Amino acid sequence: MQNSMTGQRGMTLIELMLGLMLTVVLLSGIFGLLSTSLVSWKSGISRSEVQQTARFAVDSMVRDLRYGDNYQLGNDGRSITYRNIKSGQYGNTYRYHVSTADHKLYKTGIIPQVVSQPVTGENVKGANYIILNPDNQALFRQPDPSKPDTITITVEAKDTVTGHSFVLYSAVTSLTQTFK
C-alpha cells in the first residue's frame, strides 16, 4: 500500500520566496512608472496654467490699450497709463503696472479711483504667478520711433512653486492716437 502523500508535490519554500520576490520587483517597477507619470502630469498642468495666466494678462492689456488714448509710458517701462474711450465722453483713466513688492501685474482705476486688481495672482493650488521682465526688457516699450502708434508688451509669468516660466510677446496699435 502506497502512502497518499508521496505522490503529491507542493511548492517548496524556495519557490514561494522566488515568486514573492518577482512580485515585489514587478510592483516596484509599476509604482515607479506611475510616480514618474504623476510628476510629469502635474508639471504639464503647471506649465499650462502659467501659459494661460500670461495669455490672459496680455490679452487684457491689448484689448484695453487698443481702445484707449492719452497714453503715458512709465519711465521704467513697468507701467502704462491710458484713458478708456469706450466709457463715455470723458473716459476713465486706468494704469497697468507691475508692483515692486510682489512682482504681480495690477490694473488700477485712477478716474474713478478703484482699488488695484491683480491681473495675475494665485491659482487654486497656491502657486504664485509673478511677472518678470526677461533680460531686463521693459514690460511696455516703443520699439520703433517711426511707429509711434505701436507699443510692445513683454510678459514673463513664473510659477514660484514649480519654477516654470513662460514668456509672451505682443504688440498693440492704438485705434485712436499715438503713444507718448
Secondary structure, 3 states (H helix, E strand, C coil): CCCCCCCCCCCCHHHHHHHHHHHHHHHHHHHHHHHHHHHHHHHHHHHHHHHHHHHHHHHHHHHHHHCEEEEEECCCCCEEEEEEHHHCCCCEEEEEEECCCCCCEEEEEEECCEEEEECCCECCCCCEEEEECHHHCCCEECCCCCCCCEEEEEEEEEECCCCCEEEEEEEEECCCCCCC
